[in-house]
Amino acid sequence: MKTLELIALSKVSHGDKSYARLRLNRPQARNALNNQLAQDLYAACAEIAADGDVSLAVIEAEGSVFCAGADVKERAALDEDQVRARRLRGFRAYASIEALPMPVICVVDGACVGSGCEIALASDFIIASDRASFRTPEARWGTVGATQRLSRAIGLRRAKQLMFTGQTIDAARAERWGLVNEVVPAADLERTVENLLAEMLQAPKTTLRLAKRAMVAGFEDSRHGALAHEIYAIEDNLDEGDWKSGMQQALRK
């Protein structure tokens, strides 16, 4: 995989499996989301999605800040139509993360603001260091954004509290509220992620993708419709044949 201008993208081998590492690479601007970063993020996700050998994807960031939100310096120079176009590029980038067929882990170490929260919440789950923090200041900044994924993650009332006040919450509260899955000491973050990857990479990539597809589709459907999504995934799994190797591995254990 190539390195894009503002995204460091690599494919890492792990035994007979591989995973993608996608790193926001604009530390001099605290990884603030500008037009180019939004475009590169979308392009990187398109490249990962097209690679049938990738079992997992990891999103992380260069520097001491995960993402400082929208690039307000860039936005100050834009007219209304240019702001609309930039916002749509951001939405497209977040949606491309959410649409990745394989599980996506977001690693947050440092401040995660506005657009950074959108990137993190578009992932399947978030591992944070104890020096991470989260903030959605859009309303306080006189704009609108981050109104949908946040409420689905932590509930409407808590999302309103964060949005209307613009307050910063630390990693411990983010974990209690269900915004992140796990918080670990910063010194242990890399090892924790590597251990998690090793565990997940034991599963066949096809079953990881099918399980994600069924869970995401079923979550938005009725109870009976959700069951249908699982049945379809089971049929696809049987057609693929990965279940046989999985059963043999379980028997060996």
SEBADO-311638 format. One record per residue (C-alpha): residue number from 0; x, y, z. Coordinates in pm, 1 decimal, padded with zeros to 6 digits, m for minus. Each point is the difference from the previous one (the first is absolute). Layout:
    nr          u          v          w
   NUM          X          Y          Z
...
REM end
This chain:
    nr          u          v          w
     0    00000.0    00000.0    00000.0
     1    00118.3    00350.0   m00080.3
     2    00044.5    00297.6    00230.9
     3   m00242.4    00278.9   m00080.2
     4    00084.2    00363.1    00067.3
     5   m00169.3    00029.4    00338.1
     6   m00068.3   m00368.1    00071.9
     7    00269.8   m00257.3    00077.2
     8   m00146.3   m00326.8   m00126.3
     9    00173.6   m00334.9    00032.3
    10   m00083.6   m00367.4   m00022.3
    11    00148.1   m00205.9    00282.4
    12    00056.6   m00375.3   m00013.2
    13   m00084.6   m00199.9    00311.9
    14    00076.3   m00366.0   m00058.9
    15   m00212.1   m00105.9   m00296.5
    16   m00239.4    00295.0    00049.5
    17    00031.5    00371.3   m00068.7
    18   m00157.0    00317.6    00128.4
    19    00001.7    00365.6   m00105.1
    20    00136.5    00285.8    00210.4
    21   m00138.4    00341.5   m00086.4
    22    00167.1    00291.7    00177.0
    23   m00114.5    00362.5   m00010.0
    24    00323.6    00172.8   m00094.7
    25   m00040.6    00372.8    00050.5
    26    00152.6    00047.3    00347.3
    27    00117.4    00355.8   m00066.4
    28   m00368.7    00098.0   m00019.7
    29   m00108.4   m00234.6    00281.6
    30   m00147.6   m00225.0   m00270.2
    31   m00281.2    00249.7   m00058.5
    32   m00227.9   m00109.4   m00283.3
    33    00040.9    00215.4   m00309.2
    34   m00106.4   m00063.4   m00359.8
    35    00310.2   m00198.8   m00087.7
    36   m00010.1   m00219.7    00308.7
    37   m00369.8   m00074.7   m00059.8
    38    00076.8   m00100.4   m00359.0
    39    00300.1   m00210.7    00100.7
    40   m00197.6   m00172.5    00274.1
    41   m00268.8   m00096.8   m00249.0
    42    00260.8   m00121.6   m00252.1
    43    00178.6   m00204.9    00266.2
    44   m00324.1   m00169.3    00103.5
    45   m00082.7   m00075.3   m00363.7
    46    00341.6   m00164.1   m00037.5
    47   m00048.2   m00208.9    00315.1
    48   m00352.5   m00103.4   m00100.5
    49    00124.6   m00120.7   m00337.6
    50    00266.9   m00225.8    00154.3
    51   m00159.0   m00338.3    00058.3
    52    00296.9   m00123.1    00204.6
    53   m00038.0    00252.7    00282.7
    54   m00156.3   m00150.2    00313.0
    55   m00010.9    00312.4    00217.8
    56    00066.8    00372.0   m00010.9
    57    00153.4    00223.4    00267.0
    58   m00043.5    00378.0    00002.2
    59    00244.3    00204.2    00205.8
    60    00173.2    00338.2   m00014.0
    61    00347.2    00146.8   m00009.3
    62    00094.4    00235.3    00281.7
    63   m00146.3    00085.5    00337.6
    64   m00351.3    00086.6   m00125.5
    65   m00226.9   m00250.7   m00171.6
    66   m00197.9    00267.7   m00185.7
    67   m00071.7    00360.8    00097.6
    68   m00321.1    00008.6   m00204.3
    69   m00065.2    00202.3   m00313.1
    70    00280.6    00220.7   m00126.2
    71   m00142.4    00338.0    00102.3
    72    00286.7    00187.4   m00167.4
    73   m00094.6   m00152.2   m00334.3
    74   m00371.9    00052.9    00059.5
    75    00043.2    00369.4    00080.8
    76    00117.1    00055.8   m00358.1
    77   m00289.0   m00187.3   m00165.2
    78   m00329.5    00134.8   m00130.5
    79   m00333.0   m00171.4    00076.0
    80    00007.8   m00232.3   m00301.3
    81    00357.0   m00103.0    00076.4
    82   m00095.2   m00072.8    00360.8
    83   m00287.3   m00219.8   m00120.8
    84    00236.7   m00187.9   m00231.9
    85    00254.6   m00050.1    00277.9
    86   m00268.7   m00126.6    00239.9
    87   m00121.1   m00250.6   m00261.4
    88    00356.2   m00124.4   m00048.3
    89    00018.0   m00055.4    00374.0
    90   m00331.0   m00189.0    00005.0
    91    00120.1   m00214.7   m00288.3
    92    00322.0   m00080.5    00188.3
    93   m00184.7   m00100.8    00318.2
    94   m00244.0   m00211.4   m00200.5
    95    00289.6   m00175.3   m00174.7
    96    00137.8   m00106.9    00338.3
    97   m00340.6   m00123.2    00109.7
    98   m00042.9   m00192.4   m00326.7
    99    00328.5   m00191.7    00022.4
   100   m00090.0   m00369.9   m00017.6
   101    00256.7   m00110.1    00258.1
   102    00010.8    00091.4    00372.3
   103    00152.6    00342.7    00064.9
   104    00179.6    00086.9    00324.9
   105    00061.2    00366.4    00082.6
   106    00290.2    00078.0    00232.4
   107   m00034.2    00337.5    00173.7
   108    00298.0    00144.6    00184.4
   109   m00049.4    00369.3    00077.3
   110   m00276.9    00247.6   m00076.3
   111   m00283.3   m00114.9   m00225.7
   112   m00216.6    00295.8   m00103.4
   113   m00296.8    00044.2   m00234.7
   114    00096.3   m00164.8   m00327.1
   115    00238.6   m00221.2    00196.2
   116   m00297.6   m00137.2    00194.3
   117   m00178.0   m00066.1   m00330.7
   118    00301.2   m00197.3   m00125.3
   119    00024.8   m00197.0    00324.3
   120   m00374.5   m00070.3    00023.2
   121   m00011.5   m00113.4   m00363.9
   122    00235.1   m00281.3    00105.8
   123   m00128.9   m00323.0    00153.4
   124    00157.4    00064.2    00337.6
   125    00242.0    00233.1    00172.4
   126    00301.4   m00072.5    00220.0
   127    00123.1    00310.9    00180.8
   128    00295.0    00092.0    00214.8
   129   m00053.2    00162.5    00339.6
   130    00116.2    00330.7   m00148.2
   131   m00274.7    00002.1   m00264.7
   132   m00284.9    00250.3    00020.4
   133   m00314.9    00058.6   m00201.8
   134   m00189.3    00315.1   m00094.6
   135   m00271.5    00099.6   m00248.0
   136    00007.5    00381.7   m00002.7
   137   m00184.2    00056.6   m00328.7
   138   m00298.5    00185.0    00149.4
   139    00231.2    00216.9    00210.0
   140    00197.5    00079.4   m00314.5
   141   m00314.6    00116.6   m00178.8
   142   m00034.9   m00298.8   m00230.3
   143   m00184.6   m00332.8   m00016.3
   144    00164.2   m00341.9   m00004.2
   145    00058.9   m00327.6    00186.3
   146   m00372.4   m00020.0    00082.2
   147   m00071.9   m00359.9   m00106.1
   148    00270.8   m00255.2    00083.6
   149    00060.2    00142.3    00347.1
   150   m00360.5   m00040.9    00118.7
   151   m00008.3   m00356.3   m00134.7
   152    00314.1   m00080.2    00197.9
   153   m00074.1    00159.6    00338.2
   154   m00371.8    00081.6   m00006.2
   155   m00183.6    00315.0   m00091.8
   156    00012.2    00175.5    00337.9
   157    00372.9   m00033.8    00048.0
   158    00063.7    00094.2   m00362.8
   159   m00206.7    00316.1    00049.9
   160    00203.7    00081.8    00310.3
   161    00327.1   m00025.5   m00191.3
   162   m00131.1    00185.0   m00303.8
   163   m00172.5    00288.4    00178.0
   164    00281.3    00065.1    00248.4
   165    00301.7   m00086.1   m00211.9
   166    00155.1   m00149.4    00313.3
   167    00298.4   m00232.5   m00012.1
   168   m00029.9   m00343.3    00155.9
   169    00299.1   m00209.6    00095.0
   170    00060.3   m00357.9   m00105.7
   171   m00135.9   m00148.5    00323.8
   172   m00337.0    00171.1   m00040.8
   173   m00005.3   m00084.7   m00370.8
   174    00036.1   m00366.4    00095.6
   175   m00275.7    00021.1    00263.4
   176   m00233.3    00163.0   m00251.7
   177    00070.1   m00262.8   m00265.5
   178    00177.7    00232.9   m00241.9
   179    00316.3   m00212.6    00012.3
   180    00037.6   m00373.1    00058.3
   181    00312.2   m00002.1    00213.2
   182    00242.0    00244.3    00161.4
   183    00357.7   m00101.3    00077.8
   184    00310.0    00184.9    00124.2
   185    00174.4    00179.5   m00284.3
   186    00311.1   m00212.7    00051.8
   187   m00208.4   m00314.6   m00058.3
   188   m00201.5    00123.0   m00297.7
   189    00213.1   m00148.1   m00277.7
   190    00030.7   m00337.8    00172.6
   191   m00374.9   m00009.9    00069.5
   192   m00081.0    00065.9   m00364.5
   193    00251.8   m00258.4   m00120.6
   194   m00148.5   m00262.8    00233.6
   195   m00348.9    00084.3   m00120.8
   196    00107.6   m00031.4   m00361.6
   197    00163.1   m00337.0    00069.2
   198   m00324.2   m00126.1    00155.4
   199   m00220.7    00122.0   m00283.1
   200    00233.2   m00120.8   m00273.5
   201   m00054.2   m00357.7    00115.2
   202   m00341.8    00017.9   m00165.7
   203   m00034.8   m00052.8   m00377.7
   204   m00037.7    00335.8   m00173.9
   205   m00320.2   m00110.6   m00172.4
   206   m00177.3   m00074.4    00326.4
   207    00110.8    00332.4    00147.7
   208   m00152.9    00178.8   m00296.6
   209   m00320.2   m00203.6    00005.4
   210   m00044.9    00050.3    00374.0
   211    00046.6    00375.7   m00039.3
   212   m00242.7    00014.7   m00289.7
   213   m00268.9   m00191.0    00189.9
   214    00041.2    00200.1    00320.9
   215   m00006.1    00341.4   m00167.5
   216   m00296.7   m00080.1   m00224.1
   217   m00190.1   m00174.1    00278.1
   218    00048.6    00283.5    00247.5
   219   m00202.1    00233.5   m00222.7
   220   m00268.1   m00259.0   m00078.8
   221   m00289.0   m00159.1    00188.0
   222    00060.5   m00307.9    00215.1
   223   m00123.0   m00236.2   m00271.3
   224    00180.4    00191.5   m00273.2
   225    00321.3   m00012.4    00203.5
   226   m00021.9   m00377.4    00023.3
   227   m00032.3   m00016.1   m00377.5
   228    00329.0    00188.7   m00036.3
   229    00170.3   m00263.1    00215.9
   230   m00154.8   m00283.9   m00201.6
   231    00127.1    00156.0   m00323.4
   232    00346.4    00036.9    00152.5
   233   m00003.6   m00366.2    00106.7
   234   m00085.9   m00104.8   m00355.1
   235    00282.4    00211.9   m00141.2
   236    00235.7   m00145.0    00259.2
   237   m00090.9   m00356.5   m00099.4
   238    00053.8    00088.5   m00365.8
   239    00342.6    00147.9    00073.4
   240    00119.7   m00309.4    00186.7
   241    00200.6    00180.9    00270.0
   242   m00213.3   m00162.2    00267.5
   243    00176.5   m00332.5   m00056.8
   244    00343.9    00135.0    00087.6
   245   m00150.4    00178.9    00299.3
   246   m00155.3   m00320.6    00129.7
   247    00325.6   m00188.4   m00043.7
   248    00184.5    00270.9    00193.9
   249   m00257.3   m00021.0    00281.3
   250    00035.7   m00380.3    00012.0
   251    00378.5    00026.3    00024.4
   252   m00037.2    00230.9    00297.8
REM end
